[in-house]
């Protein structure tokens, strides 16, 4: 997980104890007075908790993902951020006798799947506290959960647990939760909870545990936690029909007793977004270099295989095609390729995209009947127009003579490095700017990806297909938004212009260690010429034109001349 070395932005007024809109250049702040993360850190390819562009109330939000077969974190399935009291905080997160306000926004995916088993509930926000030394942990004094498709608010305490139904969960919506807690183990306690400014619960009386917990402040946790998703036995006894949970969060805030409902509300309405997981329309395996390279098409089997290119002169590659037509939002904020592995080996998977609208090239063998000239990238099946099945000779971008990807055709989107230590049916993910751009650039509603093994020892990786389990087939999770704020809008005014150039130029050649600098477009922790290219292709894009600033004569003139030589980035 990347860290941010800069401190949190100062609170807007004295009553704010902590707030985070996740706006620091697309990185999570896990240092100083900010968050601690609780996630499976060893997932190859991408973090389970990741800042994403174009979500929430501003430019960024946070994506929390969890997979049923993930390694346990802190005794259970969880992917969470935790804010506790730290030395030097302006005020604590709350203790007995304190009044505190808490707020967070959560987006429920458009294709959210309702769990029918009551044991498979997910907690999506909680106010917890640690016990005194020698005392056993107990359930959080307050949690907000989703149980069988309905919001549930639960208060755990010595006097007995109590809960309140807060209505049906509506997929594809933002939900603003605000809690006012007057913490007490006695009769003077009170809890008041609102969802989208509508009162859901207002109860008095003891609302936390007795003195065995009084030494430690509360802490806030946001994210997804499924405590009973599966048991810890060897066979993985499960209580769910589903494997995956994803939520997006934004605008977390904690305030003192001086806050009000009005002051705690989100400053402006969250940006409409959509979160969808698209399953592979079709998948296939091809082989190159060898006598049977024309014959092998393993699509339709429980797995497709990726093998290095030093196995008896052969190499396997896996192809997956995704139908993007269900996406409704015009701007792509985030895209994540998800592969479930039956087995993995110590090597690297390179993921490529077939160019949008690819219509074929002359085949490497020179055999017209096996050529790729009849290939249609937008077709939903794996047959070329001439009726041949996908094979080593007509797989797009597969150089069957070399048994390797043809990089003159395919575009590298990123790599997933495997260490051989994953259990069966583990999920690996890949999210890169190149993948996001490939989805954003699509014009025909179809994206074709090719996966090759970068290995010289013939190591083999098996990837689950829909024939094994529809929910384990290759998937593409896409987060879209109506927000027109383009990449490289460093100052967040909705347009990429000379103000953004000034911000980039003033930080040129800065960046070190894990610090993200404003202007670091490609997020490599250094502001350099690559970032100028990122600004150039987006220059002039945005929701409205802004006044031309006066950033310093020759610098501005040079910027205009330089920008004029670049093109604009394509958006879906």
C-alpha positions in Angstrom: 0.0 0.0 0.0 1.4 3.4 -1.0 1.8 5.9 1.8 1.5 9.6 1.8 4.1 11.5 3.9 2.3 14.8 3.9 0.1 15.7 6.9 -3.7 15.9 6.8 -5.2 19.2 5.7 -6.0 21.4 8.6 -9.7 21.2 9.8 -12.0 23.9 8.5 -13.0 25.0 12.0 -12.2 24.2 15.6 -15.2 21.8 16.0 -13.8 19.4 13.5 -11.6 16.7 15.1 -10.8 14.8 12.0 -11.8 14.9 8.3 -10.7 13.3 5.1 -12.2 13.8 1.6 -9.5 11.5 0.2 -8.4 14.4 -2.1 -4.6 14.1 -1.7 -3.7 13.3 -5.3 -5.3 9.9 -5.3 -3.3 8.4 -2.5 -4.5 7.3 1.0 -3.0 9.1 4.0 -1.7 6.3 6.3 0.7 8.4 8.3 0.7 10.8 11.3 -2.8 11.6 12.6 -4.6 9.8 9.8 -5.7 6.3 9.0 -4.4 2.8 9.8 -5.4 0.2 7.2 -6.6 -3.4 7.8 -6.5 -5.4 4.6 -4.8 -8.4 3.0 -1.6 -6.7 1.9 -0.2 -9.6 -0.1 -2.9 -9.6 -2.8 -1.0 -9.6 -6.1 -1.7 -6.8 -8.6 -3.6 -4.2 -6.6 -4.5 -3.2 -3.1 -7.9 -4.2 -1.7 -8.2 -0.5 -0.5 -7.4 2.1 -3.1 -8.1 5.7 -3.8 -10.0 6.2 -7.1 -10.5 9.2 -9.3 -13.8 10.8 -10.0 -15.9 9.5 -7.1 -17.7 11.1 -4.1 -17.9 14.8 -3.4 -14.6 15.8 -5.1 -12.0 14.3 -7.4 -11.4 11.1 -5.4 -13.0 8.5 -3.2 -11.9 5.2 -1.8 -12.7 1.7 -3.2 -12.9 -1.1 -0.6 -12.9 -4.6 -2.1 -13.1 -8.0 -0.4 -13.0 -11.5 -1.7 -14.4 -14.5 0.2 -11.1 -16.5 -0.1 -8.9 -13.7 1.0 -6.5 -14.4 3.8 -8.0 -13.3 7.2 -7.0 -10.0 8.6 -7.4 -9.6 12.4 -9.3 -12.9 12.6 -11.8 -12.3 9.8 -12.6 -11.1 6.3 -12.2 -7.4 6.3 -11.0 -4.5 4.2 -11.2 -1.4 6.4 -9.6 2.0 7.4 -9.4 2.7 11.1 -9.1 6.2 12.8 -8.2 6.1 16.4 -6.9 8.7 18.8 -3.2 9.6 18.4 -0.9 11.6 20.5 -1.1 15.2 19.4 -4.7 15.0 18.1 -6.8 18.1 18.6 -9.2 16.0 20.6 -9.9 12.3 21.1 -12.4 10.2 19.1 -14.6 10.0 22.1 -14.9 8.2 25.5 -17.4 7.8 28.3 -18.9 11.2 29.0 -18.0 12.7 25.6 -20.3 13.8 22.8 -19.0 13.2 19.3 -20.4 13.5 15.8 -19.4 11.1 13.0 -20.1 11.1 9.3 -19.2 9.0 6.2 -20.7 8.5 2.7 -21.0 5.0 1.2 -21.9 4.1 -2.3 -23.7 0.7 -2.9 -22.7 -0.9 -6.3 -25.3 -0.8 -9.0 -25.2 -4.6 -9.2 -25.1 -5.2 -5.5 -26.1 -8.8 -4.7 -28.3 -9.4 -1.7 -27.2 -12.1 0.7 -30.0 -14.5 1.6 -28.1 -16.1 4.6 -28.4 -13.9 7.7 -24.9 -15.0 8.7 -23.4 -13.4 5.6 -24.1 -9.8 6.6 -21.6 -7.0 6.1 -20.7 -4.2 8.5 -19.9 -1.1 6.5 -19.2 1.4 9.4 -18.6 1.0 13.1 -17.6 2.8 16.2 -15.5 0.4 18.3 -13.2 0.5 21.3 -10.5 -1.7 22.7 -11.0 -3.3 26.2 -8.7 -2.7 29.1 -5.7 -5.0 29.5 -6.8 -8.6 30.3 -10.4 -8.1 29.2 -11.8 -9.9 26.1 -12.9 -8.0 23.0 -16.6 -7.6 22.4 -18.7 -6.4 19.5 -18.6 -2.7 18.6 -20.9 -0.5 20.6 -22.3 0.8 17.4 -22.3 -0.7 13.9 -24.2 0.0 10.7 -24.6 -3.1 8.6 -26.4 -4.6 5.6 -28.4 -7.6 6.5 -30.4 -9.5 3.8 -30.7 -6.4 1.7 -31.7 -4.0 4.5 -29.8 -1.4 6.5 -29.4 -2.3 10.2 -28.1 -0.2 13.1 -27.0 -2.1 16.2 -25.9 -0.9 19.6 -24.0 -3.5 21.6 -23.8 -2.8 25.4 -23.9 -4.5 28.8 -27.7 -4.0 29.1 -28.3 -6.2 26.0 -28.0 -5.4 22.4 -30.6 -3.4 20.6 -31.0 -2.6 16.9 -33.1 -0.6 14.4 -34.1 -1.4 10.8 -33.3 1.6 8.6 -34.9 0.6 5.3 -34.1 -1.3 2.2 -30.7 -0.9 0.5 -31.0 0.7 -2.9 -28.2 -0.3 -5.3 -26.5 2.5 -7.2 -26.9 5.1 -4.5 -24.8 7.2 -2.2 -25.8 7.0 1.5 -24.7 9.7 4.0 -24.6 8.4 7.5 -24.4 10.8 10.5 -24.1 9.7 14.1 -24.4 11.8 17.2 -23.2 9.8 20.2 -23.4 10.9 23.8 -21.3 8.0 25.1 -22.1 6.6 28.5 -22.5 3.2 30.1 -25.3 4.7 32.2 -28.8 6.1 31.8 -27.6 9.5 30.5 -26.3 8.1 27.2 -28.0 8.9 23.9 -27.5 7.8 20.2 -29.0 9.6 17.3 -28.5 8.4 13.7 -29.5 9.9 10.4 -29.3 8.6 6.8 -29.4 11.3 4.2 -30.5 13.8 6.9 -33.5 11.6 7.7 -33.7 10.5 11.4 -33.4 6.7 11.7 -32.9 6.2 15.4 -32.9 8.2 18.6 -32.5 6.2 21.7 -31.5 7.0 25.3 -29.8 5.0 28.0 -26.6 3.1 28.3 -24.9 2.8 24.9 -21.5 1.3 25.7 -19.7 -1.1 28.0 -18.8 -0.5 31.6 -15.5 0.5 33.2 -13.7 -2.6 31.8 -13.6 -0.6 28.5 -13.2 3.0 29.9 -9.5 3.3 29.5 -9.6 3.5 25.7 -11.1 6.0 23.3 -13.5 4.9 20.6 -12.2 4.5 17.1 -14.0 4.8 13.8 -13.8 2.1 11.1 -15.1 2.5 7.5 -14.9 -0.2 4.8 -16.4 -3.7 4.4 -16.2 -6.4 7.1 -17.9 -9.7 6.8 -17.3 -11.6 10.1 -19.1 -14.8 9.2 -18.6 -15.0 5.5 -16.8 -18.3 5.8 -15.7 -20.4 8.7 -12.1 -21.1 9.5 -12.3 -24.8 9.0 -10.2 -26.6 6.3 -13.1 -27.0 3.9 -14.1 -23.3 4.1 -17.7 -23.7 5.2 -19.4 -20.7 3.7 -22.6 -18.9 4.4 -23.0 -17.1 1.1 -23.7 -17.6 -2.5 -21.3 -14.8 -3.5 -17.5 -14.3 -3.6 -17.0 -10.6 -3.7 -18.0 -7.3 -2.0 -17.0 -3.8 -3.2 -18.1 -0.4 -1.8 -16.9 3.2 -2.4 -16.5 5.7 0.4 -16.0 9.5 0.7 -16.2 12.5 3.0 -15.4 11.1 6.5 -15.7 13.6 9.4 -15.6 13.6 13.2 -16.7 16.6 15.2 -17.1 17.8 18.8 -20.3 18.4 20.7 -20.5 21.9 19.1 -21.5 20.4 15.7 -25.0 20.3 14.4 -26.8 18.1 11.9 -26.5 21.0 9.4 -22.8 21.5 9.9 -22.0 17.8 9.7 -23.7 17.3 6.4 -21.7 16.7 3.2 -20.8 20.2 1.8 -22.4 19.4 -1.6 -24.2 16.5 -3.2 -22.0 13.5 -4.0 -21.1 13.1 -7.7 -23.3 10.4 -9.3 -21.3 7.3 -10.0 -21.8 3.7 -11.0 -20.0 0.6 -9.9 -20.5 -2.5 -12.0 -18.7 -5.9 -12.3 -18.7 -7.2 -15.9 -18.1 -10.9 -16.4 -16.2 -12.2 -19.4 -18.5 -12.6 -22.3 -16.2 -15.4 -23.5 -12.7 -16.7 -22.6 -10.3 -18.9 -24.5 -6.8 -20.3 -24.4 -4.5 -20.5 -27.4 -1.1 -22.1 -27.9 1.7 -21.0 -30.2 4.9 -22.7 -31.4 4.4 -26.4 -31.9 2.8 -28.9 -34.3 -0.7 -28.5 -32.6 -0.7 -24.7 -32.6 -3.6 -24.6 -35.0 -5.7 -27.0 -33.1 -5.9 -25.9 -29.5 -8.8 -23.8 -28.3 -9.6 -24.5 -24.7 -12.3 -22.0 -24.2 -15.3 -23.8 -22.6 -13.2 -25.7 -20.1 -13.1 -25.0 -16.3 -9.8 -23.1 -16.7 -7.8 -21.3 -19.2 -4.0 -21.6 -18.9 -1.1 -19.2 -19.2 2.3 -20.8 -19.6 5.8 -19.5 -20.1 7.4 -19.9 -23.5 10.2 -22.4 -22.7 7.9 -25.5 -22.4 8.8 -27.8 -25.3 8.7 -24.7 -27.5 5.1 -23.9 -26.5 3.3 -21.1 -24.8 -0.2 -20.7 -23.7 -2.0 -17.4 -23.6 -5.5 -16.6 -22.2 -8.0 -14.2 -23.9 -11.0 -12.6 -22.3 -13.6 -10.5 -23.9 -15.9 -8.0 -22.0 -19.1 -6.4 -23.0 -19.0 -2.8 -21.9 -22.4 -1.9 -23.1 -24.1 -2.1 -19.6 -22.0 0.9 -18.5 -24.2 4.0 -18.3 -21.8 6.8 -17.0 -19.8 8.5 -19.7 -16.5 9.0 -17.8 -14.4 6.1 -16.6 -13.0 6.7 -13.1 -11.5 3.3 -12.4 -11.2 -0.1 -13.9 -10.0 -3.4 -12.3 -9.3 -6.7 -14.0 -10.1 -9.6 -11.6 -8.8 -13.1 -12.2 -9.5 -16.1 -9.9 -6.6 -18.6 -10.0 -7.0 -22.3 -9.6 -3.2 -22.4 -9.2 -0.3 -20.1 -9.6 3.4 -20.3 -10.1 6.3 -18.0 -9.5 6.2 -15.8 -12.6 4.6 -12.7 -14.0 1.4 -12.3 -16.0 1.4 -9.5 -18.5 -2.0 -8.1 -19.5 -2.5 -6.6 -23.0 -5.4 -5.0 -24.7 -6.4 -5.5 -28.3 -6.8 -2.1 -30.0 -10.3 -0.8 -30.1 -11.9 -1.8 -33.3 -9.0 -4.1 -34.4 -9.8 -5.6 -37.7 -6.9 -8.0 -38.2 -3.4 -8.1 -39.7 -1.5 -10.4 -42.1 -0.8 -13.6 -40.3 2.7 -14.5 -39.4 2.6 -17.7 -41.4 1.5 -16.0 -44.5 -1.4 -18.4 -44.8 -4.4 -16.4 -45.9 -6.9 -19.0 -44.8 -5.6 -18.7 -41.3 -5.1 -15.0 -41.4 -6.4 -12.4 -39.0 -7.7 -10.0 -41.6 -11.2 -11.3 -41.0 -11.0 -10.8 -37.2 -13.6 -8.5 -35.7 -12.7 -7.1 -32.3 -16.3 -6.4 -31.5 -17.7 -9.9 -32.1 -19.0 -11.6 -29.0 -17.7 -15.1 -29.8 -14.3 -16.5 -30.5 -14.8 -17.3 -34.2 -13.2 -15.3 -37.0 -15.5 -14.3 -39.8 -14.2 -17.2 -41.8 -15.6 -19.6 -39.2 -12.3 -20.7 -37.6 -12.0 -21.2 -33.9 -9.5 -19.1 -32.0 -6.1 -20.7 -32.3 -2.4 -19.9 -32.3 -2.7 -18.9 -35.9 -5.6 -16.5 -35.8 -5.5 -15.2 -32.2 -5.2 -11.4 -32.4 -1.9 -10.2 -31.4 -0.5 -13.7 -30.9 2.8 -14.2 -32.8 2.6 -17.9 -33.2 6.1 -18.1 -34.8 7.7 -16.6 -31.7 5.1 -17.9 -29.3 4.9 -14.4 -27.8 2.7 -11.3 -27.8 3.0 -9.1 -30.9 3.7 -5.8 -29.2 3.2 -4.0 -32.5 -0.5 -4.9 -32.2 -1.2 -5.3 -28.4 -1.0 -2.6 -25.8 0.6 -3.5 -22.5 -1.8 -2.6 -19.6 0.2 -3.9 -16.7 1.5 -6.9 -14.9 0.6 -9.2 -12.0 3.6 -10.8 -10.2 2.8 -14.1 -8.6 4.9 -15.7 -5.9 3.4 -19.2 -5.9 1.8 -18.9 -2.4 -1.8 -18.4 -3.2 -4.5 -20.8 -2.1 -6.9 -22.4 -4.6 -9.4 -19.9 -6.0 -7.7 -16.7 -4.9 -8.5 -13.4 -6.5 -5.8 -11.3 -8.0 -6.5 -7.8 -9.4 -4.9 -5.4 -11.8 -5.7 -1.7 -11.9 -3.5 0.7 -13.9 -4.0 4.0 -15.6 -3.4 2.1 -18.9 -6.3 -0.2 -18.2 -8.6 2.7 -17.2 -7.6 4.4 -20.4 -8.3 1.3 -22.5 -11.9 1.1 -21.1 -12.3 4.9 -21.5 -11.2 4.8 -25.2 -13.6 2.0 -26.2 -16.1 3.0 -28.9 -17.8 -0.3 -29.9 -18.8 -1.6 -26.5 -16.3 -4.5 -26.4 -12.9 -4.9 -24.8 -10.6 -7.8 -25.5 -7.7 -8.6 -23.2 -4.8 -11.1 -23.7 -2.8 -12.5 -20.8 0.7 -13.9 -21.4 3.2 -15.4 -18.9 6.5 -13.6 -18.8 8.5 -16.7 -17.9 11.3 -18.8 -19.3 10.7 -22.0 -17.3 7.3 -23.1 -18.6 5.5 -22.3 -15.3 1.7 -22.7 -15.5 -1.1 -20.6 -14.1 -4.7 -21.7 -14.4 -7.5 -19.1 -14.5 -11.1 -20.0 -13.6 -13.7 -19.6 -16.3 -17.5 -19.3 -16.3 -17.7 -23.1 -17.0 -16.3 -23.7 -13.5 -18.4 -21.0 -11.8 -20.0 -18.0 -13.3 -19.0 -15.8 -10.4 -15.4 -16.9 -10.7 -14.9 -16.1 -14.3 -12.6 -13.3 -15.4 -14.3 -10.0 -14.5 -13.8 -6.3 -15.1 -15.0 -4.0 -12.3 -15.6 -0.5 -13.7 -16.4 2.7 -11.8 -18.0 5.4 -14.0 -19.1 8.9 -13.2 -21.0 11.8 -14.6 -18.3 14.1 -13.4 -16.5 15.8 -16.3 -13.4 16.8 -14.4 -10.6 15.4 -16.6 -7.3 13.9 -15.5 -4.6 16.6 -14.9 -7.1 19.0 -13.4 -4.7 19.5 -10.5 -6.4 22.4 -8.9 -9.9 20.9 -9.2 -11.6 23.8 -11.0 -13.1 21.5 -13.7 -10.9 22.4 -16.6 -7.3 21.7 -17.5 -5.6 25.0 -18.2 -2.5 27.1 -17.4 -3.4 27.1 -13.7 -2.8 23.4 -13.8 0.4 23.9 -15.8 1.6 26.4 -13.1 1.0 23.8 -10.4 2.9 21.2 -12.3 5.7 23.5 -13.2 6.2 24.8 -9.6 6.7 21.2 -8.5 8.8 20.1 -11.4 11.6 17.6 -10.5 10.2 17.2 -7.0 9.1 14.1 -5.3 10.7 11.5 -3.1 10.1 8.2 -1.4 6.3 7.7 -1.0 5.2 11.3 -1.1 2.8 12.2 -3.9 3.2 15.7 -5.3 0.5 17.7 -6.9 1.2 17.6 -10.6 2.4 14.0 -10.5 0.0 12.9 -13.2 1.3 9.4 -13.7 1.7 8.8 -9.9 5.3 7.7 -10.1 6.3 9.9 -7.1 8.2 12.3 -9.3 7.0 15.4 -11.3 8.8 15.1 -14.6 8.3 15.4 -18.4 6.0 12.4 -18.4 3.6 14.4 -16.3 3.7 17.3 -18.7 2.6 14.8 -21.4 -0.3 13.7 -19.2 -1.3 17.4 -18.9 -0.8 18.0 -22.6 -3.2 15.3 -23.9 -5.9 16.7 -21.6 -5.2 20.4 -22.0 -8.4 22.4 -22.7 -10.7 19.6 -21.6 -13.2 20.2 -18.8 -16.7 21.3 -18.1 -16.1 25.0 -18.9 -13.4 27.4 -20.1 -11.6 29.3 -17.5 -9.9 32.7 -17.6 -6.4 32.6 -18.8 -4.1 33.3 -15.8 -0.9 35.3 -15.8 1.6 32.7 -14.7 4.8 34.3 -15.6 5.4 35.4 -19.1 7.8 33.2 -20.9 6.7 30.1 -18.9 3.1 30.5 -20.1 4.1 31.2 -23.7 6.3 28.1 -23.7 3.5 26.1 -22.2 1.1 27.2 -24.9 3.5 26.3 -27.6 4.2 22.9 -26.1 0.6 22.1 -25.5 -0.2 23.0 -29.1 1.9 20.0 -30.2 -0.1 17.4 -28.2 -3.5 15.8 -28.8 -6.4 15.2 -26.3 -7.1 12.1 -24.5 -10.0 10.0 -25.7 -12.8 9.3 -23.3 -15.5 6.7 -23.6 
